[in-house]
Amino acid sequence: MKLVIGKHAGFCFGVRRAAEEAYRCLDAGIACVTLGPLIHNPQEVERLRQAGIASVDSPAQVGSGETLILRSHGVAPEIYEEARERGIPVIDATCPHVAAIHRLVREYSGNQGAVIIVGEADHPEVKAIAGWAGSAVFIFNEPEQVREANLPGRALVVAQTTIRRERFESVLEEIRQRVPDLTVKNTICAATSQRQEEAEELSAMADVMIVVGGHNSSNTNKLYETCRQRCRRSYLIETADEIPSEAIHETDTVALTAGASTPQWLLGQVADRLNALFP
């Protein structure tokens, strides 16, 4: 068996930064909690919980003397205001790329412009961006949704940072036909694009493609979709215990990648198990 591991697999900059902030709190002895799961990876979230960092659903659940860590997805401005009113110390681990989108949509909506977000409406990053975009905000994840909407004549378009490039372009093409005065900002993260392009290349040459990451991770599922289009034997797994060993043959080339919220230690465990199964 030949094993090929993607160079861009695992934590992106924003997620790594958020995790490092959490572990810095632990090292400093600061009692802290995260607003929602810090990242979309159950194993890393459990690791943090066992180390002493739990998650809460709202600032109202933060205990006395605790510091609130805001995850890389970002939050709406109301969260900052509530934390301020309650006197809760905040460590803002919002990804700088996401924070830049917040500033962008806030400025545009402040000039009475509508904001269109291309992404998943129920994703925490998209919810946060919408919170900064004012009242005239539209969220689309499919071209069909655009056709059914009553759109204004002027708008700004931004993208969820982890959306697939093809999805963004297909939705944008429909928006262009509906909105005459359109400002487009392709805010897909460069690391996301690199990871997707690499996944395309790996899955095209591999007999077996394995994507490591949380089943609840949007970007990991998008990677899996990309791989499945090019490699019939593509698998999404969370841990080494889920390796489909019965589907791998000794003569296969196996390629390995991971979502942006997958820690390096998990990716390493999967690689080690594969090497142990097929030396």
C-alpha positions in Angstrom: 0.0 0.0 0.0 1.1 3.5 -0.8 0.0 6.2 1.6 -0.1 9.9 0.5 -1.0 12.6 3.1 -2.2 16.0 1.9 0.1 18.9 2.8 -2.8 21.1 3.6 -4.7 18.6 5.7 -5.8 19.6 9.2 -6.2 22.8 11.2 -6.5 26.0 9.3 -5.0 29.2 10.7 -8.2 30.4 12.3 -9.0 27.1 14.1 -5.4 26.6 15.2 -5.4 30.2 16.6 -8.6 29.5 18.6 -7.3 26.2 20.0 -4.0 27.9 21.0 -6.0 30.6 22.8 -7.9 27.9 24.8 -4.7 26.1 25.8 -3.0 29.3 26.7 -5.9 29.9 29.2 -5.3 26.5 30.7 -1.6 27.1 31.0 -2.2 30.4 32.7 -4.8 28.9 35.1 -7.6 31.0 33.8 -11.1 29.6 34.3 -12.8 29.8 31.0 -15.6 28.4 28.8 -16.3 28.6 25.1 -19.5 29.9 23.5 -20.6 26.8 21.7 -18.1 24.1 20.8 -14.8 25.8 20.1 -14.4 23.9 16.8 -16.5 21.4 14.9 -14.5 18.3 16.0 -16.1 16.2 18.8 -12.7 14.6 19.8 -10.9 17.9 20.2 -13.9 19.4 22.0 -14.0 16.4 24.4 -10.2 16.8 24.9 -10.7 20.4 25.9 -13.6 19.5 28.2 -11.5 16.9 30.0 -8.8 19.5 30.4 -11.3 21.9 32.1 -12.8 24.0 29.3 -16.5 23.3 28.8 -18.9 25.1 26.4 -22.0 27.1 27.1 -24.8 28.2 24.9 -25.1 31.9 25.9 -23.2 34.5 28.0 -26.0 34.0 30.7 -24.5 30.6 31.4 -21.0 31.9 32.1 -20.1 31.4 35.8 -18.7 34.0 38.2 -15.0 34.5 37.6 -15.0 32.7 34.2 -13.7 34.1 31.0 -15.7 33.6 27.7 -13.8 32.4 24.6 -15.4 33.3 21.3 -14.8 30.6 18.7 -13.3 31.1 15.3 -16.7 31.2 13.6 -17.4 34.6 15.1 -20.5 35.9 16.8 -23.1 38.6 16.2 -22.5 42.1 17.8 -25.3 41.4 20.4 -23.0 38.8 22.1 -20.3 41.3 22.7 -22.9 43.7 24.1 -24.3 41.1 26.4 -20.9 40.1 27.7 -20.1 43.7 28.3 -23.3 44.3 30.2 -22.7 41.2 32.4 -19.1 42.1 33.0 -17.7 38.9 31.5 -14.1 39.0 30.3 -13.9 37.9 26.7 -11.1 36.3 24.6 -12.0 36.9 21.0 -10.8 34.0 18.9 -12.7 35.0 15.8 -10.7 34.1 12.7 -9.2 37.3 11.3 -10.6 36.4 7.9 -14.1 36.1 9.3 -13.7 39.4 11.3 -12.8 41.1 8.1 -16.1 40.0 6.6 -17.9 41.4 9.6 -16.3 44.8 9.0 -17.1 44.6 5.3 -20.8 43.9 5.7 -21.2 46.4 8.5 -19.8 49.2 6.4 -21.8 48.3 3.4 -25.1 47.9 5.3 -24.4 51.2 7.0 -24.6 52.9 3.6 -28.1 51.5 3.2 -27.0 48.6 1.0 -28.4 45.0 1.1 -26.0 42.1 1.9 -26.2 38.7 0.3 -24.4 35.8 2.0 -23.7 32.7 0.0 -23.5 29.9 2.5 -25.5 27.7 4.8 -28.1 29.6 6.8 -27.7 27.4 9.9 -23.9 27.5 10.1 -22.6 29.6 13.0 -20.2 31.6 10.8 -23.1 32.6 8.5 -25.3 33.5 11.4 -22.6 35.7 12.8 -22.0 37.5 9.5 -25.8 38.1 9.2 -25.7 39.7 12.6 -23.3 42.3 11.3 -25.1 42.8 8.1 -28.1 44.9 9.3 -31.7 44.2 8.4 -31.5 43.9 4.6 -29.7 40.5 4.5 -30.3 37.5 2.2 -28.7 34.0 2.6 -28.5 31.6 -0.3 -27.0 28.2 -0.6 -28.6 27.1 -3.9 -29.3 28.9 -7.2 -33.0 28.0 -6.9 -33.3 30.0 -3.7 -32.1 33.1 -5.6 -34.8 32.7 -8.2 -37.5 32.6 -5.5 -36.3 35.7 -3.7 -37.4 39.3 -4.0 -34.0 41.0 -4.4 -33.1 44.7 -4.3 -31.4 46.5 -7.2 -28.2 47.0 -5.2 -26.3 44.6 -3.0 -23.0 43.3 -1.7 -22.2 39.6 -2.0 -19.9 37.7 0.3 -19.2 34.0 0.8 -19.0 31.7 3.8 -15.3 31.1 4.1 -15.5 27.4 3.8 -18.0 27.1 0.9 -17.0 25.1 -2.2 -15.8 27.4 -5.0 -18.2 25.7 -7.5 -21.2 26.3 -5.2 -20.3 30.0 -4.7 -19.9 30.5 -8.5 -23.2 28.8 -9.4 -25.2 30.9 -6.8 -23.4 34.1 -7.9 -24.2 33.5 -11.5 -27.9 33.5 -10.6 -27.5 36.6 -8.4 -25.8 38.6 -11.2 -28.9 38.0 -13.4 -31.2 39.5 -10.7 -29.2 42.4 -9.2 -28.0 45.1 -11.6 -25.8 47.0 -9.1 -23.7 44.3 -7.5 -20.5 44.4 -5.5 -18.9 41.0 -5.2 -16.3 40.0 -2.6 -15.1 36.4 -2.9 -14.4 35.8 0.8 -13.7 32.1 0.5 -10.6 31.5 2.7 -7.4 30.8 0.7 -6.7 27.8 2.9 -10.1 26.4 2.1 -9.4 26.7 -1.6 -6.0 25.1 -1.3 -7.4 22.2 0.7 -10.2 21.7 -1.9 -7.8 21.8 -4.8 -5.4 19.4 -3.2 -8.3 17.1 -2.4 -9.3 17.1 -6.1 -5.8 16.2 -7.1 -5.4 13.5 -4.5 -8.8 11.8 -5.0 -8.2 11.8 -8.8 -5.0 9.7 -8.4 -6.0 7.5 -5.4 -7.7 4.1 -5.3 -9.0 5.0 -1.8 -9.6 8.5 -0.4 -10.0 9.0 3.3 -11.2 12.3 4.7 -10.7 12.8 8.5 -12.9 15.1 10.5 -16.1 15.6 12.4 -19.3 14.5 10.9 -20.7 17.8 12.1 -18.0 19.8 10.3 -19.3 21.7 7.3 -15.9 22.1 5.6 -15.0 18.4 6.2 -18.2 17.3 4.5 -17.5 19.6 1.6 -14.1 18.0 1.2 -15.7 14.6 1.3 -18.2 15.7 -1.5 -15.2 16.9 -3.6 -13.4 13.6 -3.2 -16.4 11.4 -3.8 -16.9 13.0 -7.2 -13.5 11.7 -8.3 -12.9 8.6 -6.2 -15.6 5.9 -5.8 -13.9 4.6 -2.7 -14.0 7.8 -0.6 -14.7 7.6 3.1 -15.4 10.2 5.8 -14.2 9.1 9.2 -13.7 10.8 12.6 -11.2 8.4 14.2 -8.8 5.6 13.3 -11.3 3.1 14.6 -13.5 4.0 11.6 -10.9 3.1 9.0 -12.7 0.9 6.4 -9.9 -1.7 6.4 -12.1 -4.2 4.5 -12.3 -1.8 1.6 -8.5 -1.3 1.3 -6.3 -3.7 -0.6 -2.5 -4.2 -0.2 -1.8 -2.8 -3.7 -4.0 0.4 -3.3 -2.8 3.9 -3.2 -4.5 5.5 -0.3 -4.7 9.3 0.0 -5.4 11.1 3.3 -6.7 14.6 3.9 -8.6 16.3 6.8 -10.9 19.2 7.4 -9.9 22.5 8.7 -11.2 21.6 12.2 -9.3 18.3 12.4 -6.3 18.4 14.9 -3.0 17.0 13.8 -3.0 14.3 16.5 -6.1 12.8 15.1 -4.7 12.8 11.6 -1.6 11.2 12.9 -3.5 8.4 14.6 -5.2 7.6 11.3 -2.0 7.5 9.4 -0.3 5.4 12.0 -3.2 2.9 12.0 -3.1 2.6 8.2 0.6 2.0 8.3 0.1 -0.7 10.9 -2.7 -2.4 9.0 -0.8 -2.3 5.7 3.0 -1.9 6.4 
